[in-house]
Amino acid sequence: RAQEVANATEEYVRENPWQSVGIAAGFGLLLGLLLSRR
């Protein structure tokens, strides 16, 4: 099951590289904000 998810994610990133970068950056920013408030 995990391998299926990994394959689907890899395929999505290949098809939409810049959107994936944006999502990762947004997630990192959100995580940083949450961790800095503690």
N, C-alpha and C positions, 0 to 999 in steps of 0.2 A: 504493500500500500504506500509506504513512504517513498519507494522508488518511483511509483507512478506519479506522485506529487512532484518529486524532483525533476522528472522528465518533462512534465507539463510546464513547470516553472521555467526550465531551461529553454523550452520551445518558445514560450511567451517572451522571454528576454531577447531571444534572437530576432523575433518579429517586431518587437517594440523597444529597442535599446534605450532611447532617450526618455520614454515614459517610465521605464523601469528605474533609470537613474533618478528621475524626479521623485518617484514614490519612495525610493531608498533614502534620498536626502530629506524628504519630509518626515519620514519615520524617524530618522536619526535626530532631526531637530526637535521633534515632539518628545522623544525619549530623553534628550539632553535637558529640555525644559522641565520635565517631570522630575528628573534626578537632581537638578540644581535647586529645586524648591525644598528638598528635604534637609 
